[in-house]
Amino acid sequence: MSNEKKPSVFLAGDSIVKSYDEEEFTGGWGQYLNLFTEGIEFINYAEGGRSSRSFINLGLLDKISKEIKKGDYLFIEFCHNDDETKGYETMYDRFVPLGKPDGNGNFPVIQGERISTKFLPSEYMAALSSSLTYIDRETLVNAYDTIASYGEYYYPYSQGGKLGTYKWFLLQYILTARKVGAIPVLVTAPPRFSYRDSNRLADGAGLHGGENYAYIRAIRQLAKEEKVLILDLFTEFKNIGEAIGNETAHYLTAIKYGTTTGKWPEDYDEAKKNPYTVSEDTHFNKFGAYLLAAKLTELIAKQLRKGIKANDGAESFEALSPYILDKPVEKIAYPTEIRTKINGIKRFFKYDIV
């Protein structure tokens, strides 16, 4: 094995994927994949707040294109920041419309068009002008500064995706990988742990597009249309989230308001005892991120066992097979308060996670 060319795995994504510092309670699945593999280099380009569009505008996909080689993999996860059903404040740099679906519910692939960074989207300007408070004017200045940092041209937001839809931007990652003989892999983003009731996750504005999680449906469509390997992390963690319920699920997430750093998990446990602490619905804590990585590795192993291939058999996870471990190199400690519920979580994993 030592003489073989080991594949590298490049990661393109947002805050759910990125690596965090040791003292931060928050974790990203990209920093824990190495616990379930041996000999694979994971090159994590994920950054917080990135959408499929802003990642390209920032030149991060260009950086990957200069490093990725034949036989490598590119894991692609974008959704949280693309979702245009949220408030308009980050429209100028993040939002990516799905476009109008056809009669079969398939979202379009409309090519992106670049414009000068001297201009902000007219839709953003219209929304901003309806509420010209001091903060909004400051936000406008920040928006111009952000767009200017992209260089001379950028891909803007556009109503209905007339200047580029979500599936088109994701397609650019697929083409970048295949251009050099690397293998693209689409990863569906895990759900936000926002509940309709104690055991049912909500589906609506800002929750992956609403309408039965429209952005997730679009990713699955693209995988089928382009014959791309896909890891459906969304479905797995929706099932987990609804099985363990609201209270337990929020011991897998980061802290939104309150203490967010310290020794894991002792200081996290103390922070959660504070009545003023508010847990997140979106980001995961270190144990939650570890579980995401475990599930992703299990999904890869499952496809290997079934011999699943994409692109008419030309693409598979076969090159990763020798490096996937039967048990994790290291286990991550979990919050004390879920100790009595840990068996309910363990049953969703083949790995011995605790």
Secondary structure as GFF3:
##gff-version 3
##sequence-region A 1 354
A	DSSP	beta_strand	8	13	.	.	.	ID=ss1
A	DSSP	beta_strand	26	27	.	.	.	ID=ss2
A	DSSP	three_ten_helix	29	31	.	.	.	ID=ss3
A	DSSP	three_ten_helix	33	36	.	.	.	ID=ss4
A	DSSP	beta_strand	41	44	.	.	.	ID=ss5
A	DSSP	alpha_helix	52	57	.	.	.	ID=ss6
A	DSSP	alpha_helix	60	67	.	.	.	ID=ss7
A	DSSP	beta_strand	73	77	.	.	.	ID=ss8
A	DSSP	three_ten_helix	88	90	.	.	.	ID=ss9
A	DSSP	beta_strand	115	116	.	.	.	ID=ss10
A	DSSP	alpha_helix	122	129	.	.	.	ID=ss11
A	DSSP	alpha_helix	134	148	.	.	.	ID=ss12
A	DSSP	beta_strand	153	154	.	.	.	ID=ss13
A	DSSP	three_ten_helix	159	161	.	.	.	ID=ss14
A	DSSP	alpha_helix	166	179	.	.	.	ID=ss15
A	DSSP	beta_strand	183	187	.	.	.	ID=ss16
A	DSSP	beta_strand	195	197	.	.	.	ID=ss17
A	DSSP	beta_strand	200	201	.	.	.	ID=ss18
A	DSSP	alpha_helix	214	226	.	.	.	ID=ss19
A	DSSP	beta_strand	229	231	.	.	.	ID=ss20
A	DSSP	alpha_helix	233	249	.	.	.	ID=ss21
A	DSSP	beta_strand	253	257	.	.	.	ID=ss22
A	DSSP	alpha_helix	266	273	.	.	.	ID=ss23
A	DSSP	beta_strand	278	285	.	.	.	ID=ss24
A	DSSP	alpha_helix	286	306	.	.	.	ID=ss25
A	DSSP	three_ten_helix	318	323	.	.	.	ID=ss26
A	DSSP	three_ten_helix	336	341	.	.	.	ID=ss27
A	DSSP	alpha_helix	342	346	.	.	.	ID=ss28
###
